[in-house]
Amino acid sequence: MTEAGKTARRPFPSAAHLLRTGRPKQWTKNVFVFAALFFARKLGEPLLVGRALLAFVSFCLLSSSVYYINDICDLEADRAHPVKRNRPIASGHVPLGLARIVALLLAIAGLAMAYSLGVPFFGIVLLFWIQNLAYSFWLKHIVILDVMLIATGFLLRSVGGAVALPVKISGWLGLCTIMLALFLGFTKRRQEIVVLGEDASRHRGILTHYNLPFLDQMISVVTASTVMSYALYTVSPEVVQKFGTTNLFWTVPFVLFGIFRYLFLVHVKSDGDNPTRVVLGDLPLQINIALWGLVVGAIVYL
């Protein structure tokens, strides 16, 4: 059968295919937008909660736009990947022309929503979108910088959440965010090499420049840095004065367990190539995050 005949028989893309291409599960990364709202003790102010929700939706729309563009650019590589070949664009369920239109509409909607929250927030979101496009087209091929840019994306989410309200963002919050993101980024690269094996460089070119000993060293550095950053945050004079207590220090064990559990899943269960799937799929990790949130909320608000 000719390629034209195959194309003619393809069903019209369903809403499920379009939604799946936008990676809604990855929207969980955008919860960092709410960090400033939470730690500024503004959860009881409906207006600010509403602004934070709009900021979250704006980041979600732009993130999905980038995922569409990324899948369009990586079409041939995804078709050769054992898992990514089932993505709607790579499998042909979402035609390239339609994918380009949806990507543009998502970007316009996200930027318009961001502009409604003010020029400063619009600037943060625009920078986030441009950085992600630069990553997709070029910067993801530069070793180490690729992971650092992923971490910067999380930092921009946190800063954007503060700017949207607006409230002052703590330097400690930014430091903890970027260290945690680096930890997740390097463990992701490590597991991509483990899972893909000899085909790793064919599926993601940047993996040619990484190896397991190097990544294990990087993971060790950022693991220690993440824990120390959070521990120092809890006892810093600025934070103690702001919340009127030193009790935040008692939430450090939750952070330790969370990181150790994640490392267990990476090294023992051979997971970690998809951080979102790991967090959403591991009950002990979910319970730990929930308990951390409850304890921190009680200390900060009560």
C-alpha positions in Angstrom: 0.0 0.0 0.0 1.3 3.5 -0.8 2.1 6.0 1.8 -0.9 8.1 0.6 -3.2 5.1 1.1 -1.9 4.6 4.6 -2.4 8.3 5.4 -6.0 8.2 4.0 -6.9 5.3 6.3 -5.7 7.1 9.4 -8.5 8.1 11.7 -9.1 11.7 12.5 -7.2 12.6 15.7 -9.3 12.3 18.8 -9.3 14.7 21.7 -7.5 12.1 23.7 -4.6 12.0 21.1 -4.4 15.8 21.2 -4.5 15.9 25.0 -1.9 13.2 25.3 0.5 15.0 23.0 0.3 18.0 25.4 1.6 15.7 28.2 -1.0 16.6 31.0 0.9 14.4 33.4 3.9 16.7 33.1 1.8 19.6 34.3 2.6 18.4 37.8 6.0 20.2 37.3 4.1 23.5 37.3 3.0 23.1 41.0 6.2 25.0 41.8 4.2 28.0 40.8 2.3 27.7 44.1 5.4 27.7 46.2 5.5 31.4 46.7 1.7 31.5 47.6 2.2 28.7 50.1 5.3 30.0 51.9 4.0 33.6 51.8 1.0 32.4 53.9 -1.5 33.7 51.3 -3.6 30.6 50.9 -6.5 32.3 52.7 -6.7 35.1 50.2 -9.0 34.1 47.3 -7.8 36.9 44.9 -4.2 35.7 45.2 -5.2 32.1 45.0 -7.0 32.9 41.8 -4.0 34.7 40.3 -1.8 31.7 41.2 -4.2 29.4 39.5 -4.1 31.5 36.3 -0.3 31.5 36.5 -0.4 27.7 36.8 -2.7 27.4 33.7 -0.5 29.7 31.7 2.6 27.6 32.4 0.6 24.5 31.6 -0.5 25.8 28.2 3.0 26.9 27.3 4.5 23.7 28.5 2.1 21.7 26.3 3.0 24.0 23.3 6.7 23.2 23.8 5.9 19.4 24.0 4.1 19.7 20.7 7.0 21.5 19.1 9.5 19.1 20.7 7.6 16.1 19.2 7.5 17.7 15.8 11.2 18.3 15.9 12.1 14.8 17.2 9.7 13.0 14.9 12.2 10.7 13.3 14.1 10.0 16.5 10.8 9.2 18.3 9.8 6.7 15.6 13.0 4.8 16.3 12.4 4.8 20.1 10.8 1.7 21.7 8.4 3.8 23.7 8.3 7.3 22.1 7.2 5.8 18.8 3.7 5.4 20.3 3.4 9.1 20.8 0.5 10.5 18.7 2.6 12.6 16.3 5.2 9.9 15.8 2.6 7.2 15.3 0.7 9.4 12.8 -2.5 9.8 14.9 -1.9 13.6 15.0 -0.9 15.0 11.6 2.1 17.3 11.5 0.0 20.2 10.1 -2.6 20.0 12.9 0.2 19.6 15.5 1.8 22.9 14.3 -1.6 24.7 14.5 -2.3 23.4 18.0 1.2 24.3 19.2 0.7 27.9 18.0 -2.8 28.2 19.6 -1.5 26.8 22.9 1.3 29.4 22.9 -1.0 32.3 22.1 -3.4 31.3 24.8 -0.7 30.8 27.4 1.0 34.1 26.6 -2.4 36.0 26.6 -3.2 34.6 30.0 0.2 35.6 31.3 -0.2 39.1 30.0 -3.5 39.5 31.9 -1.4 39.0 35.1 0.9 41.8 34.4 3.9 42.7 32.3 6.5 41.3 34.8 4.8 37.9 34.9 4.5 38.0 31.1 8.2 38.5 30.8 9.0 35.5 33.1 6.6 33.3 31.1 8.0 34.5 27.7 11.5 33.8 28.9 10.4 30.3 30.0 8.9 29.6 26.6 11.9 30.9 24.7 14.3 29.0 26.8 12.4 25.8 26.3 12.3 26.4 22.5 16.1 27.0 22.5 16.5 23.8 24.5 14.4 21.8 22.0 16.2 23.2 18.9 19.8 23.5 20.1 20.8 23.7 23.8 19.7 20.1 24.6 22.8 19.0 22.7 25.2 20.8 25.0 26.4 18.5 27.8 25.7 19.6 31.4 24.0 22.8 30.2 21.0 20.6 29.1 20.3 19.6 32.7 21.0 23.1 34.0 18.4 24.5 31.7 15.9 22.0 32.9 16.6 23.2 36.4 16.3 26.8 35.3 12.8 26.0 34.0 11.8 25.0 37.5 13.3 28.1 39.0 11.4 30.3 36.5 8.1 28.6 37.6 8.8 29.4 41.3 9.8 33.0 40.5 6.9 33.4 38.1 4.5 32.3 40.9 5.9 35.0 43.2 5.8 37.7 40.5 2.2 36.9 39.6 0.8 37.6 43.1 3.1 39.6 43.7 5.0 38.6 46.8 8.7 38.6 47.7 10.4 35.3 46.9 13.1 33.9 49.2 16.5 33.3 47.8 16.5 30.1 49.8 13.4 28.9 48.0 15.1 29.5 44.6 18.2 27.7 45.7 16.3 24.6 47.0 14.2 24.5 43.8 17.2 24.6 41.5 19.1 22.0 43.5 16.2 19.6 43.6 15.7 20.1 39.8 19.4 19.3 39.2 19.0 16.1 41.2 16.0 15.0 39.2 17.7 16.0 35.9 20.9 14.0 36.5 19.1 11.0 37.7 16.9 11.1 34.6 20.0 11.2 32.4 21.4 8.3 34.3 18.4 6.1 33.9 18.0 7.0 30.2 21.5 5.4 29.7 20.5 2.4 31.8 17.1 1.8 30.1 18.3 2.4 26.5 21.6 0.7 26.8 23.7 0.6 23.6 21.0 2.5 21.7 21.1 5.5 24.2 23.0 7.8 21.9 20.8 7.0 18.9 17.7 8.0 20.8 19.1 11.0 22.5 22.4 12.4 21.1 23.5 14.1 24.2 23.8 10.8 26.0 26.9 10.2 24.0 28.7 12.6 26.3 27.5 11.1 29.5 28.5 7.9 31.3 27.3 6.3 34.6 30.4 7.1 36.7 30.3 10.8 35.8 26.5 11.0 36.4 26.8 9.2 39.7 29.4 11.8 40.8 27.0 14.6 39.7 24.1 13.0 41.5 26.2 12.7 44.7 27.1 16.4 44.6 23.5 17.6 44.0 22.1 15.2 46.5 24.2 16.6 49.3 23.6 20.1 48.1 19.9 19.7 48.0 19.7 18.4 51.6 22.1 21.0 52.9 20.3 23.8 51.1 16.9 22.8 52.6 18.4 22.3 56.1 20.1 25.7 56.0 16.8 27.2 54.8 14.9 25.9 57.8 17.3 27.5 60.3 18.3 30.7 58.5 17.6 33.8 60.6 15.5 35.2 57.8 13.1 32.2 57.8 13.0 31.9 61.6 12.1 35.6 61.9 9.5 35.3 59.1 7.6 32.4 60.6 8.5 33.0 64.3 9.8 29.5 64.9 12.7 27.1 64.3 10.3 24.1 64.0 10.8 23.9 60.2 14.0 22.1 61.0 11.9 19.0 62.0 10.7 18.7 58.4 14.3 17.8 57.2 13.7 14.0 57.8 10.9 14.1 55.2 13.3 15.6 52.7 15.9 13.0 53.5 13.4 10.1 53.1 12.1 11.5 49.8 15.5 11.8 48.3 16.7 8.4 49.6 13.5 6.8 48.4 14.0 8.3 45.0 17.6 7.0 44.9 16.3 3.6 45.9 13.9 3.6 43.0 16.7 4.7 40.6 19.4 2.3 41.7 17.4 -0.7 42.9 14.2 -0.6 40.9 15.9 0.8 37.8 13.4 3.6 37.5 13.9 7.4 37.2 14.0 7.9 33.5 10.7 9.7 33.9 10.6 11.7 37.3 6.9 12.5 36.9 6.0 8.8 36.5 8.1 7.9 39.5 6.4 10.4 41.8 2.9 9.6 40.6 3.5 5.9 40.7 5.2 5.3 44.1 2.9 5.3 47.1 5.5 5.7 49.8 6.9 8.7 48.0 3.4 10.2 47.6 2.7 9.7 51.3 6.0 11.3 52.3 5.3 14.4 50.1 1.8 14.7 51.6 3.1 14.4 55.1 5.8 17.0 54.4 3.2 19.4 53.1 0.9 18.9 56.1 3.7 19.4 58.6 5.1 22.4 56.9 1.6 23.9 56.5 0.9 23.4 60.2 4.2 25.0 61.2 3.9 28.0 58.7 0.2 28.7 59.2 -0.5 27.6 62.8 
